[in-house]
Structures are given as C-alpha cells and as structure tokens.
Amino acid sequence: MNKDFKNRVAHDVAPLEYTIDAKGMALGRVASDAAQALLGKKSPEYVQNKVLPVQVTITNASKIKIAEKKMGQKTYIHYTGYPGGLRETSMPMLIEKKGIEEVIRKAVDGMIPRNKLRKERMKRLTITD
C-alpha cells in the first residue's frame, strides 16, 4: 500500500474561485467558510503542504451580522516589543479606523494554521464592501 503524494503539485490544479456573500451571515460563519476554501479543503485536489490556486472573494462585507455582545467585548491585542507596549483595540475602534474588512480579515487569519504557507494563503483573500 504505497501512498505517494510527491507528484501532486499545486500548479497542476486548475484555479478555483469562491465567492461568499456575507449579507446577513454571522462573522464566524463567513470566516470559517473562507478559511476552509483558502486551505483547499473544499477542493478534491487538497494537499496539506501546498497552497492551491484558490481565490476567495467576500462580498457585501458591510452587511455582515455581528452580535452586539461581541461588539462590546471583543478586543484585539498586540505587543509592540517595548516595555509597556501591550496595545488593545476594541472592535468598534478597529471598524472606525480600518473598516469592517479588517475585522473579517483578522477572523479568517485566526483560522489559518500558523506556518510558512499562511502569508501566501492570505494573499488570495479579497474582501469587498
């Protein structure tokens, strides 16, 4: 029983395009669908160690449904690297500064595995208003 997957390469696969209409959908559901498509798990040519030529577009981002409880409690934290440099941003502040697209991008980014393929996969995500 020899399972040789070395010959399966991502550039042999035809490019796929997924469009997700976010109108009325919850943030987590949209992010989960986008992450699965970016990983290639919706494709029969799924290979764990390759980036498939998949382009994911999320439309109607401004009409996404976010719970009021999440709006009040969700904070985004990053550390600048300096002493006392822990920065917190609430979800309403992030939406005000960078738009709803950044909230969706951060949600999808959190669902992609943290490895060398992450940056290439996130480049294939497009969010439109």
A tleap script that builds the chain and sets N, CA, C and O, in Angstrom:
source leaprc.protein.ff14SB
mol = sequence {
  NMET ASN LYS ASP PHE LYS ASN ARG VAL ALA
  HIE ASP VAL ALA PRO LEU GLU TYR THR ILE
  ASP ALA LYS GLY MET ALA LEU GLY ARG VAL
  ALA SER ASP ALA ALA GLN ALA LEU LEU GLY
  LYS LYS SER PRO GLU TYR VAL GLN ASN LYS
  VAL LEU PRO VAL GLN VAL THR ILE THR ASN
  ALA SER LYS ILE LYS ILE ALA GLU LYS LYS
  MET GLY GLN LYS THR TYR ILE HIE TYR THR
  GLY TYR PRO GLY GLY LEU ARG GLU THR SER
  MET PRO MET LEU ILE GLU LYS LYS GLY ILE
  GLU GLU VAL ILE ARG LYS ALA VAL ASP GLY
  MET ILE PRO ARG ASN LYS LEU ARG LYS GLU
  ARG MET LYS ARG LEU THR ILE THR CASP
}
set mol.1.N position { 0.843 -1.165 0.000 }
set mol.1.CA position { 0.000 0.000 0.000 }
set mol.1.C position { 0.897 1.239 0.000 }
set mol.1.O position { 1.279 1.743 1.056 }
set mol.2.N position { 1.212 1.700 -1.156 }
set mol.2.CA position { 2.101 2.846 -1.298 }
set mol.2.C position { 1.272 4.084 -1.622 }
set mol.2.O position { 0.612 4.143 -2.659 }
set mol.3.N position { 1.309 5.057 -0.741 }
set mol.3.CA position { 0.590 6.305 -0.972 }
set mol.3.C position { 1.623 7.383 -1.242 }
set mol.3.O position { 2.171 7.974 -0.311 }
set mol.4.N position { 1.882 7.634 -2.490 }
set mol.4.CA position { 2.902 8.591 -2.877 }
set mol.4.C position { 2.228 9.873 -3.351 }
set mol.4.O position { 1.593 9.904 -4.405 }
set mol.5.N position { 2.375 10.927 -2.556 }
set mol.5.CA position { 1.751 12.192 -2.891 }
set mol.5.C position { 2.755 13.207 -3.408 }
set mol.5.O position { 2.399 14.368 -3.615 }
set mol.6.N position { 4.004 12.799 -3.624 }
set mol.6.CA position { 5.032 13.738 -4.059 }
set mol.6.C position { 4.735 14.331 -5.427 }
set mol.6.O position { 5.096 15.477 -5.693 }
set mol.7.N position { 4.086 13.571 -6.294 }
set mol.7.CA position { 3.847 14.032 -7.661 }
set mol.7.C position { 2.702 15.022 -7.774 }
set mol.7.O position { 2.556 15.691 -8.798 }
set mol.8.N position { 1.890 15.122 -6.734 }
set mol.8.CA position { 0.772 16.068 -6.772 }
set mol.8.C position { 1.288 17.447 -6.391 }
set mol.8.O position { 1.666 17.681 -5.243 }
set mol.9.N position { 1.302 18.348 -7.347 }
set mol.9.CA position { 1.752 19.705 -7.079 }
set mol.9.C position { 0.622 20.670 -7.348 }
set mol.9.O position { -0.270 20.402 -8.153 }
set mol.10.N position { 0.673 21.793 -6.666 }
set mol.10.CA position { -0.435 22.751 -6.710 }
set mol.10.C position { -0.570 23.422 -8.067 }
set mol.10.O position { -1.677 23.817 -8.434 }
set mol.11.N position { 0.514 23.569 -8.830 }
set mol.11.CA position { 0.390 24.296 -10.089 }
set mol.11.C position { -0.274 23.463 -11.180 }
set mol.11.O position { -0.611 24.000 -12.235 }
set mol.12.N position { -0.472 22.151 -10.950 }
set mol.12.CA position { -1.174 21.311 -11.915 }
set mol.12.C position { -2.688 21.459 -11.808 }
set mol.12.O position { -3.420 21.019 -12.695 }
set mol.13.N position { -3.154 22.069 -10.739 }
set mol.13.CA position { -4.580 22.182 -10.464 }
set mol.13.C position { -5.133 23.436 -11.137 }
set mol.13.O position { -4.494 24.488 -11.139 }
set mol.14.N position { -6.328 23.308 -11.708 }
set mol.14.CA position { -6.985 24.464 -12.319 }
set mol.14.C position { -7.370 25.458 -11.235 }
set mol.14.O position { -7.818 25.049 -10.163 }
set mol.15.N position { -7.207 26.767 -11.487 }
set mol.15.CA position { -7.552 27.771 -10.481 }
set mol.15.C position { -9.047 27.735 -10.128 }
set mol.15.O position { -9.901 27.595 -11.003 }
set mol.16.N position { -9.336 27.862 -8.860 }
set mol.16.CA position { -10.712 27.865 -8.383 }
set mol.16.C position { -11.038 29.226 -7.802 }
set mol.16.O position { -10.171 29.886 -7.228 }
set mol.17.N position { -12.284 29.645 -7.948 }
set mol.17.CA position { -12.734 30.907 -7.378 }
set mol.17.C position { -13.978 30.647 -6.542 }
set mol.17.O position { -14.932 30.014 -6.994 }
set mol.18.N position { -13.945 31.148 -5.318 }
set mol.18.CA position { -15.090 31.049 -4.419 }
set mol.18.C position { -15.561 32.455 -4.081 }
set mol.18.O position { -14.754 33.338 -3.790 }
set mol.19.N position { -16.865 32.652 -4.122 }
set mol.19.CA position { -17.457 33.932 -3.734 }
set mol.19.C position { -18.409 33.667 -2.578 }
set mol.19.O position { -19.303 32.826 -2.669 }
set mol.20.N position { -18.203 34.394 -1.500 }
set mol.20.CA position { -19.054 34.251 -0.314 }
set mol.20.C position { -19.821 35.550 -0.128 }
set mol.20.O position { -19.225 36.617 0.018 }
set mol.21.N position { -21.142 35.455 -0.132 }
set mol.21.CA position { -21.983 36.627 0.091 }
set mol.21.C position { -22.240 36.736 1.594 }
set mol.21.O position { -22.930 35.897 2.171 }
set mol.22.N position { -21.686 37.767 2.221 }
set mol.22.CA position { -21.741 37.919 3.676 }
set mol.22.C position { -23.023 38.585 4.157 }
set mol.22.O position { -23.184 38.792 5.359 }
set mol.23.N position { -23.919 38.919 3.275 }
set mol.23.CA position { -25.135 39.639 3.656 }
set mol.23.C position { -25.976 38.795 4.625 }
set mol.23.O position { -26.478 37.730 4.266 }
set mol.24.N position { -26.117 39.291 5.850 }
set mol.24.CA position { -26.942 38.625 6.850 }
set mol.24.C position { -26.294 37.431 7.529 }
set mol.24.O position { -26.922 36.803 8.381 }
set mol.25.N position { -25.060 37.098 7.179 }
set mol.25.CA position { -24.380 35.955 7.782 }
set mol.25.C position { -23.563 36.405 8.992 }
set mol.25.O position { -23.149 37.561 9.077 }
set mol.26.N position { -23.336 35.487 9.921 }
set mol.26.CA position { -22.535 35.782 11.101 }
set mol.26.C position { -21.057 35.846 10.730 }
set mol.26.O position { -20.616 35.193 9.784 }
set mol.27.N position { -20.304 36.630 11.477 }
set mol.27.CA position { -18.881 36.820 11.216 }
set mol.27.C position { -18.107 35.505 11.221 }
set mol.27.O position { -17.304 35.254 10.322 }
set mol.28.N position { -18.343 34.671 12.218 }
set mol.28.CA position { -17.625 33.406 12.331 }
set mol.28.C position { -17.929 32.445 11.202 }
set mol.28.O position { -17.048 31.712 10.752 }
set mol.29.N position { -19.168 32.442 10.741 }
set mol.29.CA position { -19.554 31.544 9.652 }
set mol.29.C position { -18.881 31.950 8.343 }
set mol.29.O position { -18.418 31.100 7.583 }
set mol.30.N position { -18.831 33.244 8.091 }
set mol.30.CA position { -18.166 33.751 6.882 }
set mol.30.C position { -16.674 33.445 6.943 }
set mol.30.O position { -16.089 32.986 5.962 }
set mol.31.N position { -16.060 33.701 8.098 }
set mol.31.CA position { -14.625 33.460 8.260 }
set mol.31.C position { -14.298 31.983 8.126 }
set mol.31.O position { -13.281 31.628 7.529 }
set mol.32.N position { -15.137 31.122 8.668 }
set mol.32.CA position { -14.907 29.681 8.597 }
set mol.32.C position { -14.991 29.182 7.153 }
set mol.32.O position { -14.155 28.386 6.724 }
set mol.33.N position { -15.985 29.639 6.409 }
set mol.33.CA position { -16.117 29.248 5.004 }
set mol.33.C position { -14.915 29.711 4.196 }
set mol.33.O position { -14.393 28.966 3.367 }
set mol.34.N position { -14.478 30.940 4.437 }
set mol.34.CA position { -13.335 31.484 3.707 }
set mol.34.C position { -12.053 30.732 4.049 }
set mol.34.O position { -11.246 30.449 3.163 }
set mol.35.N position { -11.858 30.407 5.322 }
set mol.35.CA position { -10.649 29.691 5.739 }
set mol.35.C position { -10.591 28.295 5.130 }
set mol.35.O position { -9.531 27.857 4.684 }
set mol.36.N position { -11.714 27.598 5.110 }
set mol.36.CA position { -11.742 26.264 4.513 }
set mol.36.C position { -11.425 26.323 3.031 }
set mol.36.O position { -10.701 25.471 2.516 }
set mol.37.N position { -11.956 27.318 2.343 }
set mol.37.CA position { -11.680 27.455 0.915 }
set mol.37.C position { -10.214 27.806 0.664 }
set mol.37.O position { -9.597 27.272 -0.258 }
set mol.38.N position { -9.650 28.711 1.490 }
set mol.38.CA position { -8.248 29.096 1.328 }
set mol.38.C position { -7.301 27.926 1.592 }
set mol.38.O position { -6.269 27.798 0.933 }
set mol.39.N position { -7.650 27.084 2.543 }
set mol.39.CA position { -6.823 25.918 2.837 }
set mol.39.C position { -6.916 24.877 1.728 }
set mol.39.O position { -6.036 24.026 1.598 }
set mol.40.N position { -7.982 24.941 0.924 }
set mol.40.CA position { -8.161 23.989 -0.161 }
set mol.40.C position { -8.994 22.794 0.233 }
set mol.40.O position { -9.075 21.823 -0.519 }
set mol.41.N position { -9.616 22.844 1.398 }
set mol.41.CA position { -10.375 21.693 1.870 }
set mol.41.C position { -11.687 21.494 1.124 }
set mol.41.O position { -12.324 20.450 1.261 }
set mol.42.N position { -12.099 22.485 0.334 }
set mol.42.CA position { -13.303 22.332 -0.474 }
set mol.42.C position { -12.967 21.783 -1.855 }
set mol.42.O position { -13.860 21.593 -2.681 }
set mol.43.N position { -11.705 21.530 -2.108 }
set mol.43.CA position { -11.234 21.066 -3.412 }
set mol.43.C position { -10.857 19.590 -3.345 }
set mol.43.O position { -10.304 19.146 -2.339 }
set mol.44.N position { -11.143 18.824 -4.390 }
set mol.44.CA position { -10.730 17.410 -4.385 }
set mol.44.C position { -9.221 17.225 -4.506 }
set mol.44.O position { -8.709 16.138 -4.238 }
set mol.45.N position { -8.508 18.266 -4.904 }
set mol.45.CA position { -7.049 18.195 -5.049 }
set mol.45.C position { -6.333 18.654 -3.777 }
set mol.45.O position { -5.167 19.043 -3.845 }
set mol.46.N position { -6.984 18.620 -2.645 }
set mol.46.CA position { -6.416 19.109 -1.387 }
set mol.46.C position { -5.116 18.397 -1.066 }
set mol.46.O position { -5.061 17.169 -1.012 }
set mol.47.N position { -4.072 19.182 -0.856 }
set mol.47.CA position { -2.787 18.679 -0.393 }
set mol.47.C position { -2.398 19.558 0.788 }
set mol.47.O position { -2.427 20.785 0.689 }
set mol.48.N position { -2.040 18.941 1.892 }
set mol.48.CA position { -1.820 19.684 3.119 }
set mol.48.C position { -0.618 20.612 3.051 }
set mol.48.O position { -0.624 21.673 3.675 }
set mol.49.N position { 0.412 20.233 2.306 }
set mol.49.CA position { 1.652 21.008 2.311 }
set mol.49.C position { 1.815 21.917 1.097 }
set mol.49.O position { 2.926 22.376 0.830 }
set mol.50.N position { 0.749 22.189 0.360 }
set mol.50.CA position { 0.815 23.059 -0.811 }
set mol.50.C position { -0.270 24.134 -0.715 }
set mol.50.O position { -1.300 23.942 -0.069 }
set mol.51.N position { -0.017 25.254 -1.365 }
set mol.51.CA position { -1.028 26.301 -1.473 }
set mol.51.C position { -1.717 26.112 -2.814 }
set mol.51.O position { -1.089 26.245 -3.864 }
set mol.52.N position { -2.995 25.805 -2.780 }
set mol.52.CA position { -3.733 25.603 -4.021 }
set mol.52.C position { -4.078 26.953 -4.644 }
set mol.52.O position { -4.212 27.945 -3.928 }
set mol.53.N position { -4.223 27.000 -5.965 }
set mol.53.CA position { -4.574 28.263 -6.627 }
set mol.53.C position { -6.060 28.591 -6.443 }
set mol.53.O position { -6.857 28.460 -7.372 }
set mol.54.N position { -6.406 29.009 -5.253 }
set mol.54.CA position { -7.786 29.318 -4.892 }
set mol.54.C position { -7.893 30.809 -4.615 }
set mol.54.O position { -7.082 31.363 -3.872 }
set mol.55.N position { -8.880 31.456 -5.202 }
set mol.55.CA position { -9.135 32.873 -4.958 }
set mol.55.C position { -10.482 32.982 -4.256 }
set mol.55.O position { -11.499 32.544 -4.794 }
set mol.56.N position { -10.500 33.559 -3.064 }
set mol.56.CA position { -11.735 33.695 -2.286 }
set mol.56.C position { -12.120 35.167 -2.227 }
set mol.56.O position { -11.303 36.013 -1.861 }
set mol.57.N position { -13.356 35.469 -2.584 }
set mol.57.CA position { -13.869 36.830 -2.549 }
set mol.57.C position { -15.064 36.875 -1.608 }
set mol.57.O position { -16.003 36.091 -1.743 }
set mol.58.N position { -15.021 37.793 -0.661 }
set mol.58.CA position { -16.149 38.001 0.249 }
set mol.58.C position { -16.820 39.308 -0.157 }
set mol.58.O position { -16.191 40.366 -0.140 }
set mol.59.N position { -18.099 39.234 -0.523 }
set mol.59.CA position { -18.845 40.412 -0.960 }
set mol.59.C position { -19.817 40.847 0.129 }
set mol.59.O position { -20.121 40.081 1.043 }
set mol.60.N position { -20.300 42.075 0.027 }
set mol.60.CA position { -21.251 42.666 0.976 }
set mol.60.C position { -20.728 42.608 2.413 }
set mol.60.O position { -21.459 42.240 3.333 }
set mol.61.N position { -19.472 42.970 2.594 }
set mol.61.CA position { -18.851 42.904 3.916 }
set mol.61.C position { -19.528 43.846 4.911 }
set mol.61.O position { -19.584 43.542 6.103 }
set mol.62.N position { -20.032 44.961 4.449 }
set mol.62.CA position { -20.648 45.927 5.362 }
set mol.62.C position { -21.994 45.437 5.898 }
set mol.62.O position { -22.500 45.982 6.879 }
set mol.63.N position { -22.582 44.413 5.266 }
set mol.63.CA position { -23.886 43.906 5.686 }
set mol.63.C position { -23.771 42.642 6.530 }
set mol.63.O position { -24.750 41.918 6.708 }
set mol.64.N position { -22.577 42.381 7.047 }
set mol.64.CA position { -22.358 41.198 7.871 }
set mol.64.C position { -23.034 41.397 9.226 }
set mol.64.O position { -23.176 42.527 9.695 }
set mol.65.N position { -23.450 40.292 9.854 }
set mol.65.CA position { -24.149 40.354 11.128 }
set mol.65.C position { -23.154 40.081 12.255 }
set mol.65.O position { -22.562 39.004 12.322 }
set mol.66.N position { -22.974 41.070 13.144 }
set mol.66.CA position { -22.100 40.912 14.300 }
set mol.66.C position { -22.957 41.135 15.541 }
set mol.66.O position { -23.667 42.135 15.644 }
set mol.67.N position { -22.885 40.207 16.473 }
set mol.67.CA position { -23.686 40.295 17.686 }
set mol.67.C position { -23.257 41.502 18.518 }
set mol.67.O position { -22.077 41.849 18.562 }
set mol.68.N position { -24.225 42.136 19.176 }
set mol.68.CA position { -23.923 43.316 19.995 }
set mol.68.C position { -23.023 42.969 21.166 }
set mol.68.O position { -22.196 43.783 21.578 }
set mol.69.N position { -23.176 41.767 21.707 }
set mol.69.CA position { -22.327 41.341 22.811 }
set mol.69.C position { -20.865 41.263 22.352 }
set mol.69.O position { -19.956 41.677 23.072 }
set mol.70.N position { -20.654 40.729 21.149 }
set mol.70.CA position { -19.299 40.634 20.607 }
set mol.70.C position { -18.727 42.025 20.356 }
set mol.70.O position { -17.543 42.257 20.597 }
set mol.71.N position { -19.550 42.949 19.878 }
set mol.71.CA position { -19.084 44.319 19.636 }
set mol.71.C position { -18.589 44.962 20.922 }
set mol.71.O position { -17.629 45.733 20.901 }
set mol.72.N position { -19.234 44.652 22.037 }
set mol.72.CA position { -18.843 45.250 23.298 }
set mol.72.C position { -17.660 44.571 23.969 }
set mol.72.O position { -16.914 45.218 24.705 }
set mol.73.N position { -17.473 43.263 23.724 }
set mol.73.CA position { -16.461 42.514 24.464 }
set mol.73.C position { -15.191 42.214 23.682 }
set mol.73.O position { -14.134 42.045 24.289 }
set mol.74.N position { -15.258 42.143 22.370 }
set mol.74.CA position { -14.103 41.705 21.575 }
set mol.74.C position { -13.015 42.774 21.546 }
set mol.74.O position { -13.273 43.927 21.200 }
set mol.75.N position { -11.796 42.380 21.912 }
set mol.75.CA position { -10.648 43.276 21.823 }
set mol.75.C position { -9.536 42.579 21.057 }
set mol.75.O position { -9.367 41.363 21.152 }
set mol.76.N position { -8.789 43.351 20.305 }
set mol.76.CA position { -7.649 42.851 19.561 }
set mol.76.C position { -6.393 43.339 20.268 }
set mol.76.O position { -6.239 44.534 20.519 }
set mol.77.N position { -5.497 42.410 20.588 }
set mol.77.CA position { -4.317 42.726 21.383 }
set mol.77.C position { -3.060 42.456 20.555 }
set mol.77.O position { -2.966 41.424 19.890 }
set mol.78.N position { -2.102 43.374 20.594 }
set mol.78.CA position { -0.777 43.105 20.030 }
set mol.78.C position { 0.277 43.777 20.896 }
set mol.78.O position { 0.017 44.772 21.574 }
set mol.79.N position { 1.465 43.207 20.854 }
set mol.79.CA position { 2.569 43.690 21.671 }
set mol.79.C position { 3.595 44.336 20.757 }
set mol.79.O position { 4.015 43.734 19.768 }
set mol.80.N position { 4.001 45.560 21.082 }
set mol.80.CA position { 4.913 46.307 20.218 }
set mol.80.C position { 6.349 45.824 20.327 }
set mol.80.O position { 7.154 46.076 19.430 }
set mol.81.N position { 6.683 45.141 21.404 }
set mol.81.CA position { 8.048 44.686 21.602 }
set mol.81.C position { 8.794 45.534 22.619 }
set mol.81.O position { 9.910 45.191 23.011 }
set mol.82.N position { 8.202 46.620 23.043 }
set mol.82.CA position { 8.814 47.510 24.033 }
set mol.82.C position { 8.154 47.298 25.385 }
set mol.82.O position { 7.006 46.856 25.445 }
set mol.83.N position { 8.865 47.608 26.487 }
set mol.83.CA position { 8.254 47.503 27.808 }
set mol.83.C position { 7.005 48.392 27.901 }
set mol.83.O position { 7.038 49.565 27.528 }
set mol.84.N position { 5.931 47.829 28.393 }
set mol.84.CA position { 4.673 48.569 28.490 }
set mol.84.C position { 3.991 48.744 27.150 }
set mol.84.O position { 3.116 49.599 27.014 }
set mol.85.N position { 4.369 47.955 26.156 }
set mol.85.CA position { 3.859 48.138 24.800 }
set mol.85.C position { 2.706 47.230 24.426 }
set mol.85.O position { 2.528 46.934 23.244 }
set mol.86.N position { 1.922 46.781 25.376 }
set mol.86.CA position { 0.762 45.960 25.079 }
set mol.86.C position { -0.377 46.880 24.646 }
set mol.86.O position { -0.830 47.713 25.431 }
set mol.87.N position { -0.837 46.739 23.417 }
set mol.87.CA position { -1.875 47.609 22.865 }
set mol.87.C position { -3.165 46.835 22.680 }
set mol.87.O position { -3.164 45.717 22.166 }
set mol.88.N position { -4.255 47.434 23.098 }
set mol.88.CA position { -5.576 46.832 22.938 }
set mol.88.C position { -6.441 47.744 22.090 }
set mol.88.O position { -6.426 48.965 22.245 }
set mol.89.N position { -7.196 47.131 21.191 }
set mol.89.CA position { -8.126 47.865 20.343 }
set mol.89.C position { -9.466 47.148 20.392 }
set mol.89.O position { -9.521 45.936 20.183 }
set mol.90.N position { -10.539 47.865 20.662 }
set mol.90.CA position { -11.855 47.250 20.678 }
set mol.90.C position { -12.365 47.100 19.238 }
set mol.90.O position { -11.865 47.752 18.321 }
set mol.91.N position { -13.349 46.246 19.061 }
set mol.91.CA position { -13.879 46.014 17.720 }
set mol.91.C position { -14.483 47.286 17.116 }
set mol.91.O position { -14.224 47.557 15.943 }
set mol.92.N position { -15.273 48.082 17.847 }
set mol.92.CA position { -15.793 49.316 17.245 }
set mol.92.C position { -14.683 50.291 16.817 }
set mol.92.O position { -14.811 50.966 15.796 }
set mol.93.N position { -13.595 50.362 17.599 }
set mol.93.CA position { -12.479 51.244 17.240 }
set mol.93.C position { -11.790 50.748 15.965 }
set mol.93.O position { -11.409 51.552 15.115 }
set mol.94.N position { -11.629 49.430 15.831 }
set mol.94.CA position { -10.995 48.866 14.648 }
set mol.94.C position { -11.849 49.107 13.411 }
set mol.94.O position { -11.326 49.410 12.338 }
set mol.95.N position { -13.158 48.972 13.562 }
set mol.95.CA position { -14.067 49.229 12.432 }
set mol.95.C position { -14.006 50.701 12.042 }
set mol.95.O position { -14.031 51.035 10.857 }
set mol.96.N position { -13.927 51.572 13.030 }
set mol.96.CA position { -13.856 53.007 12.756 }
set mol.96.C position { -12.558 53.373 12.036 }
set mol.96.O position { -12.572 54.174 11.101 }
set mol.97.N position { -11.435 52.788 12.467 }
set mol.97.CA position { -10.134 53.126 11.892 }
set mol.97.C position { -9.884 52.468 10.542 }
set mol.97.O position { -9.481 53.132 9.587 }
set mol.98.N position { -10.127 51.148 10.463 }
set mol.98.CA position { -9.713 50.399 9.268 }
set mol.98.C position { -10.867 49.782 8.495 }
set mol.98.O position { -10.659 49.262 7.398 }
set mol.99.N position { -12.072 49.827 9.035 }
set mol.99.CA position { -13.222 49.298 8.322 }
set mol.99.C position { -13.546 47.861 8.717 }
set mol.99.O position { -12.752 47.180 9.366 }
set mol.100.N position { -14.719 47.425 8.312 }
set mol.100.CA position { -15.196 46.079 8.632 }
set mol.100.C position { -14.355 45.018 7.945 }
set mol.100.O position { -14.305 43.874 8.396 }
set mol.101.N position { -13.683 45.395 6.838 }
set mol.101.CA position { -12.854 44.443 6.107 }
set mol.101.C position { -11.723 43.906 6.986 }
set mol.101.O position { -11.371 42.730 6.896 }
set mol.102.N position { -11.158 44.760 7.828 }
set mol.102.CA position { -10.061 44.339 8.699 }
set mol.102.C position { -10.537 43.356 9.765 }
set mol.102.O position { -9.797 42.447 10.143 }
set mol.103.N position { -11.755 43.527 10.249 }
set mol.103.CA position { -12.311 42.595 11.240 }
set mol.103.C position { -12.479 41.214 10.607 }
set mol.103.O position { -12.140 40.203 11.221 }
set mol.104.N position { -12.998 41.172 9.387 }
set mol.104.CA position { -13.173 39.900 8.690 }
set mol.104.C position { -11.816 39.278 8.390 }
set mol.104.O position { -11.632 38.072 8.558 }
set mol.105.N position { -10.864 40.099 7.947 }
set mol.105.CA position { -9.521 39.599 7.630 }
set mol.105.C position { -8.858 38.980 8.871 }
set mol.105.O position { -8.222 37.931 8.771 }
set mol.106.N position { -9.002 39.623 10.032 }
set mol.106.CA position { -8.416 39.098 11.268 }
set mol.106.C position { -9.112 37.800 11.690 }
set mol.106.O position { -8.461 36.900 12.219 }
set mol.107.N position { -10.416 37.693 11.464 }
set mol.107.CA position { -11.147 36.474 11.815 }
set mol.107.C position { -10.687 35.302 10.948 }
set mol.107.O position { -10.485 34.196 11.450 }
set mol.108.N position { -10.522 35.547 9.648 }
set mol.108.CA position { -10.048 34.489 8.744 }
set mol.108.C position { -8.602 34.135 9.078 }
set mol.108.O position { -8.239 32.959 9.101 }
set mol.109.N position { -7.780 35.141 9.335 }
set mol.109.CA position { -6.369 34.938 9.643 }
set mol.109.C position { -6.183 34.067 10.883 }
set mol.109.O position { -5.235 33.286 10.964 }
set mol.110.N position { -7.083 34.203 11.837 }
set mol.110.CA position { -7.007 33.391 13.040 }
set mol.110.C position { -7.375 31.936 12.820 }
set mol.110.O position { -7.089 31.093 13.670 }
set mol.111.N position { -8.002 31.626 11.697 }
set mol.111.CA position { -8.415 30.260 11.400 }
set mol.111.C position { -7.456 29.542 10.454 }
set mol.111.O position { -7.638 28.359 10.166 }
set mol.112.N position { -6.449 30.243 9.976 }
set mol.112.CA position { -5.438 29.642 9.095 }
set mol.112.C position { -4.276 29.161 9.972 }
set mol.112.O position { -3.858 29.889 10.873 }
set mol.113.N position { -3.746 27.964 9.735 }
set mol.113.CA position { -2.630 27.475 10.546 }
set mol.113.C position { -1.419 28.395 10.480 }
set mol.113.O position { -1.151 29.006 9.445 }
set mol.114.N position { -0.702 28.490 11.567 }
set mol.114.CA position { 0.465 29.361 11.659 }
set mol.114.C position { 1.701 28.632 11.156 }
set mol.114.O position { 2.445 28.032 11.931 }
set mol.115.N position { 1.908 28.694 9.840 }
set mol.115.CA position { 3.077 28.076 9.236 }
set mol.115.C position { 3.550 28.925 8.054 }
set mol.115.O position { 3.052 30.033 7.856 }
set mol.116.N position { 4.489 28.428 7.280 }
set mol.116.CA position { 5.095 29.204 6.200 }
set mol.116.C position { 4.135 29.478 5.050 }
set mol.116.O position { 4.400 30.364 4.238 }
set mol.117.N position { 3.038 28.753 4.958 }
set mol.117.CA position { 2.087 28.925 3.866 }
set mol.117.C position { 1.018 29.973 4.180 }
set mol.117.O position { 0.242 30.350 3.302 }
set mol.118.N position { 0.975 30.440 5.420 }
set mol.118.CA position { -0.083 31.345 5.868 }
set mol.118.C position { -0.129 32.644 5.065 }
set mol.118.O position { -1.203 33.062 4.632 }
set mol.119.N position { 1.008 33.278 4.863 }
set mol.119.CA position { 1.049 34.562 4.169 }
set mol.119.C position { 0.566 34.424 2.725 }
set mol.119.O position { -0.178 35.273 2.232 }
set mol.120.N position { 0.984 33.367 2.057 }
set mol.120.CA position { 0.583 33.129 0.662 }
set mol.120.C position { -0.918 32.860 0.568 }
set mol.120.O position { -1.571 33.307 -0.375 }
set mol.121.N position { -1.464 32.135 1.535 }
set mol.121.CA position { -2.901 31.858 1.526 }
set mol.121.C position { -3.708 33.124 1.775 }
set mol.121.O position { -4.740 33.338 1.138 }
set mol.122.N position { -3.250 33.959 2.687 }
set mol.122.CA position { -3.990 35.185 2.999 }
set mol.122.C position { -3.954 36.185 1.843 }
set mol.122.O position { -4.848 37.025 1.736 }
set mol.123.N position { -2.949 36.115 0.983 }
set mol.123.CA position { -2.895 36.993 -0.189 }
set mol.123.C position { -4.037 36.700 -1.156 }
set mol.123.O position { -4.411 37.556 -1.958 }
set mol.124.N position { -4.582 35.506 -1.081 }
set mol.124.CA position { -5.637 35.088 -2.010 }
set mol.124.C position { -7.041 35.421 -1.526 }
set mol.124.O position { -8.027 34.977 -2.114 }
set mol.125.N position { -7.131 36.205 -0.450 }
set mol.125.CA position { -8.412 36.636 0.098 }
set mol.125.C position { -8.699 38.073 -0.322 }
set mol.125.O position { -7.870 38.961 -0.126 }
set mol.126.N position { -9.879 38.295 -0.901 }
set mol.126.CA position { -10.308 39.627 -1.305 }
set mol.126.C position { -11.630 39.930 -0.617 }
set mol.126.O position { -12.556 39.120 -0.652 }
set mol.127.N position { -11.712 41.095 0.006 }
set mol.127.CA position { -12.934 41.498 0.709 }
set mol.127.C position { -13.451 42.780 0.083 }
set mol.127.O position { -12.732 43.777 0.021 }
set mol.128.N position { -14.693 42.760 -0.380 }
set mol.128.CA position { -15.296 43.945 -0.987 }
set mol.128.C position { -16.514 44.358 -0.177 }
set mol.128.O position { -17.154 43.537 0.480 }
set mol.129.N position { -16.819 45.644 -0.238 }
set mol.129.CA position { -17.917 46.186 0.545 }
set mol.129.C position { -19.238 46.007 -0.116 }
set mol.129.O position { -20.262 46.418 0.430 }
savepdb mol mol.pdb
quit
